[in-house]
Structures are given as C-alpha cells and as structure tokens.
C-alpha cells in the first residue's frame, strides 16, 4: 500500500500492514521479516539502530569490512529485540558511520535469510543506505552507496524518531555511551572497558554486553545450543520471576523470583558448557550480550566462532576464589531469609537445591569393602565431578586418578559378552572388554573401561580367562561369583528390571547396597585420525588400572 500522505500513522503502517511503499520503493517491517523464517528474500528496510558494533575488518576470506546492527521499528513488540543485520563492503568508508544508538537508517537490497532459530539480514553487493542522526542530519559522505532521499523519506524518518522516543525515552540515559559521541577514536576502547569490568546481575540492561560471576542453577541442551540459568543472588527487574509455580515444567530448584537469567550459548561456548559445566558450578561469563526476548524478559546470548572450540568466554572457577565472596554472602543472606520447612531443611542437598553448597562426605576407609586391593601408588582421592569437568586443553598427556566409588551399572548387559573376539585369516583371539558405570560421593557417575590385561588383573586369578563365555560355563560361573564381591546382587536387579520392560537408560543409578571400593583410572584423549596432521579429539576416556579383586 502506497503512502499517499505522510500524515499516516507510522505505527499503524508497521504494526497492522507490515508492508508499505514510499516513492515507488517497497519496504517491509522487522515483524514481517521475523515471521517469514522458511525462505530467503530481498527487501528494503526503514528503522532505528538499536545496537551496533564498530566497523572491523575480517581476518579471513575476502577480508571485507563489516558493521553489525540490530534494527528496530514500531512493529517490534515492546522491549524485544529487533533484526540483526550484517553490512559488508570492500572499503571501510562505504559503510554507514554509526556513532550512537537511536540513529535512523534506511537500507535497500538486504537479503533476509533463516539463521539458527531466527532470521538475520545480509547486505547484497549493490546495497544502498541513508543514515540520519537523532536531530535528522543526513550522512555526509561521498560513498556510492548513499541513497539520495526526498522530502517523503525525511518526513518518514522524523516520525520514526518520534516512535523511538516514545518507546525508549526511559532507557535513553542508560543506553547512551557519551564517550562514543564525543571521542569517536576511543569508541572501541570504551566499549571493551565496559565489557571487561565485572558487574552484578542486578546491573545488566538490554542492548549491552557484560562480564559477571554466577552460579549455574539449571542446564539443558538441544542439538543447536546449550542453555544455562545462572544467578549471583542479586535481583533485577528485567528478569523473569522464575518460581516452582511459574515454571513447573522446569522443576525449578533455584532462588525464587527475579534472581536468575537465562543464557543461550552457541558454538565454542556451547561446546565448553556441554562438556564441563554442570548444575551447582561457579562460572565467569565474559562479554555476554544482554537482550530482551519475545515476551520482554531479559536474557543473555553468546555466539562465537565454531572453529574456536577451545577459546570459550565462559570459565569454571574454583568455589574458593576471593572474587566469589560477595556472591556467597548474598547467597547466605538469601538462604537465611527463606522459610524452609523443617523436614525439607534436614534433607536438602546439592541435588535438591544446587545453589546451596554442601561438603562432600566420602565413605570412611573402614566402610569400604575388603575384597578390593589397589597397587601402592600415592594418588590422592578426587571426585568424579572434578575430573569430568576439567577443560579438554588441560590434558596434554594421560592423567591418573584415584576414586572411591560404587558400581551402579555395567555394559554389556549380558556377562557372556564381556569377552570379544579379534579375528584375522590365520587365527582368532578373545580379549576382555567391558565398562563399569561407577558413582562417587559427589553423586556423579563415570564410565570406566576395563580392557585386556587390566581386566585380567581385576579378576586376579588364572581360573577366569578370556574365552567364549557362552561355551565355557564354568568360567562364566566363576566370573559371576568374582563380580559379586564388588557389585553385590547388581546383575540380578538389573536383569529383573530389564525383564519387566524397563529400558536400559532408565535403570536406577541410586543403589546404596553396592559395596564401596577404591579404583585407579587413567584419563586420556583418543585420536580420531592418527594419519591427519592436525590433532582432533573425540572426547575424554577413562580406563581402569592397578585394581584387583581378592
């Protein structure tokens, strides 16, 4: 629909129509671009710069210059994000000279394409633009990309500016960075100083980047990304008021109210947290982008470079570092002020409320089974949680650990498959190969591999040897009796559950009757392709050694 008179309500054009025409040029709203997620198309846009990143040159590929903006218009729901657009050019001067949020931007020939679970805009080689300051001064530049506007575009830009002021006038003081307006050459340094300074979660606001310490309350993941809820026990009016009642599907165990923020992690941040971070851990999150979601609640998003797996901007931190003292003090105050029923207070632990820390109580030496002997190696006891979540790049060579554990599951399910055959054209040979899933006092499980000589050493007798256990019934019987000493009636209970139709992944892992014992494990990283010049890793592995049944 053509705008025959600029007196039309600009908000009505964006919200109710979504497509309009000015001087024979067709424009689409941000809302329409977000709604068409399944296809790629080229369009013109007219909106406000809500956030932006300074110009920078790509260090790879074509080495083009790029500026990234978030474009807002009146079709965006209140307090939600706009459309992320990347503008590319061979020359730095051919890109718009954006110096502050709130500038009005007209763009022609922008490709809108699906990106992850949303959409993004990319400039075409022939894109053109016009940029206004807040007082409606046009860009002064000799770039060939400038679009020469008429009075209708200027009047429309003026009305867009009025819409921006109506929506964001209460955020103007917080969102502006004076150093960017006055000292343009210090823009990047001022931005980096703000990103690197550590703040409490109560201080974060939309459309900015922040660094903060927090404790992980809840985690979950999809094939695309990893999501964590974190808190530092400071309250923020922009946070969603999460409680067990408002989010029953989440089985919420964290602080009640506006104390927690959702962080959506992509690329190397996803990789790091998926492998090393669990509920209850303390983390340092650097340079997180704060934004408002579709219902107007604040969340943090961290994108990255998929090729930089080991350069995450999220780090696990030791709970005893001085930087966490203020967070822990707020946590103690929060817990102290909660009305906890007496029964619940006596039974609370890290699994029920991961934001309340408790000391891990190892079973005493007198309570572990006398049927297991370990080689005389001076290795201190550690927790599975500690070794499981250590960074990948810290493993430069195999590492040895000592664990105090129970066996809670095993693979394969059938003991006759504990031996595998390695055959060639000349002969066949049997070798031990099986896995125990062990659990320690931190309530964390670890799969421990027993292979060949290490498995034979575990059985500690010549009467149990690798063979076809389906044929050698006496060896199978002696094997079952030997394993009873370290896992009790675990095999019987697992077999009974499987016979009742319980799937393998639903076997309970909380088995208190299973004996406790110490075990040595070797932690290492197997190579995927030894012929490749570049070293690539599959994941960590843990193999038992130096442990014997007596």
PyMOL commands that set and color helices and strands:
alter all, ss='L'
color gray80, all
select helices_A, chain A and resi 10-17+30-35+92-94+151-168+172-175+178-182+184-196+201-203+248-250+267-276+322-337+342-347+365-367+384-388+392-394+415-417+452-459+473-487+490-499+504-506
alter helices_A, ss='H'
color red, helices_A
select strands_A, chain A and resi 19-22+25-28+41-52+56-57+65-72+83-89+104-115+118-132+208-221+226-231+260-265+282-292+298-302+314-316+372-374+399-411+419-423+428-439+445-451+517-527+537-545+547-549
alter strands_A, ss='S'
color yellow, strands_A
deselect
rebuild
show_as cartoon
